[in-house]
Amino acid sequence: DIRDTLRVNGLWALPFHGNRLVEGWQISGIESAYGGVPVNISTGASRAYTQSPDRPNYVANCNVQQGNVNAWFNPTCFTLQPTGTLGNLGRDVAVGPGFLGTDLAVLKDTKVRESMNLQFRAEFFNLFNRANFGLPVATPYSGGGAVNSQFGKITSVVGTPRQIQLALKLTF
């Protein structure tokens, strides 16, 4: 359930004419942006003697989201439920970080002969080298009930750093 998604792409053939050096240029790009995915916060173990980890209790009127890479969630919003009971925290009450990426390509088509073309491509993936963060650690407690010091921390990135690719293609 990603609530907001935007993907825009386009191609622009530059209107330069006159000689082989200036004509045949194109620019294309893709802009991708979307909101974060829901995160299910669980205790990390089953305190209610079920097959899967339980959810903790939620502290009323507490703002779960903090939005900081080192503390994406507010740990004071949760308490460990008593043994043998289920916690009152709902499913997927928090949202992870979103994604934003820009890809750009510059192309040049050159006619070599009647039936032969040469194409140069320069492609830039993650053009602005933006770090897109992964999901935070979603277990506020360890299996034994101790506080998890990593809870809410983001320790990974999604996607790749900037990549540049050059290519030359001859079609005949």
Salt bridges, closest charged atoms under 4 A:
ASP1 OD2 - ARG3 NH2 3.19
ASP92 OD2 - ARG91 NH1 3.45
GLU123 OE2 - ARG121 NH2 2.92
